[in-house]
Amino acid sequence: MKRFFPALLTALVAGGALAATPDLERGKEIAETVCSACHAADGNSAITIYPRLAGQHTEYMEAQAKAVRDGNRMWGLAVTMIPFVTGMSDDDIRNVSAYYSQQFPLAGEADPKMDLKVGAAIYRGGIPAQNVPACMSCHSPNGAGIPGGSTAKGGITAYPRIGGQHKDYVVEQMKAFRDGSRSHPNMDPIATRLTDEQIEEVSNYIQGLR
């Protein structure tokens, strides 16, 4: 057994089973020098077309940044990230993602001029007549999502945090799923069943979640 353990340990490390602990100081440095112009140093972007990253799940951010870097996410404003992530290593992306995941997400505020009851009904109960499930079934009642490593349906192990996310950004992403420029096995069929007005209403409600 003593001779077996080192061999097993070596195999696990080689296979990536033992991930290195993220370097949060390095992540902070990257956030402040590379990412802050769009996402803010603390991840609470004030620019509504760029997503808030504070409190987002590490695995989700890591996957999205790698998708941009590797040319697999090319829709919308994601292309503006290309020059910033092209030179990043996997460790760099992991470090900055872990750093942002530990930042405190500021509460968003829904536009009171819109009908919050409509948005709340879609988010919390879906639209049965249109075969649209409740958003909270994947993203949780308060929009905190499901972090990577959790058991989730469809083989998906990370649903992003969306509570307090900018309405403008959510609308853009929903329409991207609907028109096919962005694809996700769960989101595509849902987005195609929603009208522009319904997307606006539920996105506004999401912006106010905290």
Sequence and secondary structure as in RCSB ss.txt:
>XXXX:A:sequence
MKRFFPALLTALVAGGALAATPDLERGKEIAETVCSACHAADGNSAITIYPRLAGQHTEYMEAQAKAVRDGNRMW
GLAVTMIPFVTGMSDDDIRNVSAYYSQQFPLAGEADPKMDLKVGAAIYRGGIPAQNVPACMSCHSPNGAGIPGGS
TAKGGITAYPRIGGQHKDYVVEQMKAFRDGSRSHPNMDPIATRLTDEQIEEVSNYIQGLR
>XXXX:A:secstr
 TTHHHHHHHHHHHTT S     HHHHHHHIIIIIHHHH TTS   STTS   TT  HHHHHHHHHHHHTTS  S
GGGGGGHHHHTT  HHHHHHHHHHHHTS        TTS HHHHHHHHHH BGGGTB  THHHH TTS  B TTS
  GGG   B   TT  HHHHHHHHHHHHHTSS  TTHHHHHHT  HHHHHHHHHHHHT  
